[in-house]
């Protein structure tokens, strides 16, 4: 049984979806590893575990402030603070890359139709689960979009599908696992977009050990190179 966390990224030109599949018996140990990273972030920079790590905003010039307007240097707008946030982001991806029994799936397409792309991702995950002789439950970032996602689940053949139930929606600020896959999908987006500098390479290099094999003829990020 796999718990599969899904999040999206993109812009007006492209849409990217990533799914982090975690075997249920590893869930607690992987969460513990992530929380160890969060504790280090707190010890070094006073960013509490309840602060949402949203990669796009974390790496921007204006990250989300702490509640109550508490000033901490790493969340300032200057270049040194931004550089340190990127360094910590890389370290977060390195933690995720140690999840040896997890698999990371990424699919992308031009345009902004994430619900159609989600349907393609489901088919890929369902095929993979059959190959693994396993079942999976999907947990999505967000709320109030379930109708669109649910329809894609119900397109799967009920007699053979390995993805159980409709998707479970969970807001990212309340889930450390959703924040993990948010970090992954943002790295994938920056890679697909071809951003200059080191941000482009962190997806295939740092997360390379987790990347699931792709299939020919689809816009899937495969094992690299």
C-alpha positions in Angstrom: 0.0 0.0 0.0 1.3 3.4 -1.0 0.3 6.9 0.2 0.7 9.1 -2.9 1.0 12.9 -2.3 0.3 15.1 -5.4 0.9 18.8 -6.0 1.0 21.0 -9.1 3.1 23.9 -10.4 3.3 25.8 -13.6 2.7 29.1 -15.4 0.7 30.4 -18.3 2.8 28.2 -20.7 3.0 24.9 -19.0 1.6 22.7 -16.2 3.6 20.3 -14.1 2.3 17.6 -11.6 4.4 15.5 -9.3 3.4 12.6 -7.1 5.5 11.3 -4.2 4.6 7.7 -3.5 5.5 6.5 0.0 5.0 2.9 1.2 2.7 3.0 4.2 5.2 1.2 6.5 7.8 3.9 5.8 5.4 6.8 6.4 6.4 7.5 10.0 10.2 7.2 9.4 10.1 9.5 6.4 8.1 12.1 8.3 10.6 11.8 11.2 13.4 12.5 8.8 11.6 15.6 7.5 10.8 16.9 11.0 14.5 16.5 11.9 15.2 18.9 9.0 12.5 21.2 10.3 14.0 21.2 13.8 17.4 22.2 12.3 15.7 25.0 10.4 14.2 26.2 13.7 17.5 25.9 15.6 19.4 27.8 12.9 16.8 30.4 11.8 13.9 30.3 14.2 11.4 29.1 11.5 8.9 26.9 13.4 7.6 23.6 12.1 4.2 25.1 11.7 5.4 27.6 9.1 4.4 26.4 5.6 7.3 25.7 3.3 5.8 26.7 -0.1 8.7 26.5 -2.5 7.7 29.2 -4.9 7.2 31.8 -2.2 10.2 30.4 -0.1 12.5 31.1 -3.0 11.0 34.4 -4.1 12.2 37.8 -3.1 9.3 38.2 -0.7 8.7 35.0 1.2 5.7 34.6 3.6 6.4 36.3 6.9 6.1 34.6 10.3 2.7 35.1 12.0 2.6 38.3 14.0 5.2 39.9 11.8 8.1 38.4 13.8 11.4 39.3 12.0 13.8 36.6 11.3 16.9 37.2 9.0 16.3 34.3 6.6 12.9 35.7 5.6 14.2 39.1 4.7 14.3 40.4 1.1 18.0 40.8 0.8 20.3 38.7 -1.4 22.0 36.9 1.4 18.7 35.8 2.9 17.5 34.6 -0.5 20.7 32.7 -1.0 20.4 31.0 2.4 16.7 30.0 1.6 17.9 28.3 -1.6 20.6 26.5 0.4 18.0 25.3 2.9 15.7 24.3 0.0 18.4 22.2 -1.5 19.0 20.5 1.9 15.2 19.8 2.1 15.4 18.0 -1.3 18.4 16.1 -0.1 16.4 14.8 2.8 13.6 13.7 0.5 16.2 12.0 -1.8 17.1 9.6 1.1 13.6 8.1 1.1 14.9 4.9 -0.5 11.6 3.1 -0.9 9.7 6.1 -2.2 9.1 6.9 -5.9 8.7 10.3 -7.5 6.6 10.8 -10.7 6.4 14.0 -12.7 4.3 14.7 -15.8 4.0 18.0 -17.7 2.3 19.5 -20.7 2.0 22.8 -22.4 -1.0 24.9 -21.4 -3.0 25.1 -18.1 -5.4 22.2 -18.1 -4.1 20.5 -14.9 -7.2 18.3 -14.6 -6.6 16.6 -18.0 -3.0 16.2 -17.0 -4.0 14.8 -13.7 -6.0 12.1 -15.5 -2.8 11.1 -17.4 -0.9 11.0 -14.1 -3.5 8.7 -12.6 -3.2 6.2 -15.5 0.6 6.2 -15.1 0.3 5.6 -11.3 -2.3 2.9 -11.8 -0.1 1.1 -14.2 2.9 1.3 -11.8 0.8 0.0 -8.9 -0.2 -3.0 -10.9 3.4 -3.7 -11.7 4.2 -3.4 -8.0 1.2 -5.6 -7.1 0.2 -2.8 -4.7 -2.6 -0.4 -4.0 -2.5 3.4 -3.5 -4.4 6.2 -1.9 -4.0 9.7 -3.3 -3.7 12.8 -1.1 -4.0 16.2 -2.9 -3.0 19.7 -2.0 -6.0 22.0 -1.6 -9.7 22.0 -1.0 -12.9 22.5 -3.0 -11.5 21.1 -6.3 -12.5 17.5 -5.6 -15.2 17.3 -8.2 -12.8 17.8 -11.0 -10.2 15.3 -9.7 -12.9 12.8 -8.6 -14.1 12.5 -12.2 -10.6 11.4 -13.3 -10.6 8.7 -10.6 -13.9 7.4 -11.8 -12.6 7.1 -15.3 -10.3 4.2 -14.1 -11.8 0.7 -14.7 -13.3 -0.3 -11.4 -12.5 -4.0 -11.8 -8.8 -3.5 -12.3 -7.9 -0.1 -10.8 -5.2 0.0 -8.0 -5.9 3.5 -6.9 -8.4 3.2 -4.1 -11.3 5.6 -3.5 -11.5 9.2 -4.6 -8.7 11.6 -3.8 -8.3 12.9 -0.3 -7.9 16.7 -0.2 -5.6 18.2 2.4 -4.5 21.9 2.6 -0.7 22.2 2.4 -0.3 24.3 5.5 -1.6 21.4 7.5 0.5 18.6 5.9 4.3 18.2 6.0 4.1 15.5 3.3 2.2 17.9 0.9 5.0 20.5 1.6 7.5 17.8 0.6 5.9 17.2 -2.7 5.5 20.9 -3.2 9.3 21.2 -3.0 9.7 18.4 -5.5 7.2 19.7 -8.1 8.7 23.2 -7.9 12.1 21.8 -8.7 10.6 19.9 -11.6 8.9 23.0 -12.9 12.1 25.1 -12.8 13.9 22.3 -14.6 11.2 22.0 -17.3 11.2 25.7 -17.7 14.9 25.7 -18.2 15.7 28.4 -15.6 19.4 29.5 -15.5 21.7 28.8 -12.7 21.8 25.9 -10.1 18.0 25.8 -9.7 17.6 24.0 -13.0 19.7 21.0 -12.0 18.4 20.2 -8.6 15.5 18.1 -9.8 17.5 15.5 -11.9 20.6 15.6 -9.7 19.3 15.8 -6.1 16.0 13.9 -6.7 17.4 11.5 -9.3 17.4 8.5 -7.0 13.6 8.7 -6.6 12.6 9.3 -10.2 10.2 6.7 -11.5 10.8 5.3 -15.0 8.7 7.0 -17.7 7.1 5.7 -20.8 7.8 6.5 -24.5 5.5 8.9 -26.2 4.4 10.8 -23.1 5.5 14.1 -21.6 6.9 12.5 -18.5 10.1 13.3 -16.7 12.1 10.1 -16.9 15.2 8.8 -15.2 18.1 11.1 -16.1 20.1 11.6 -18.3 
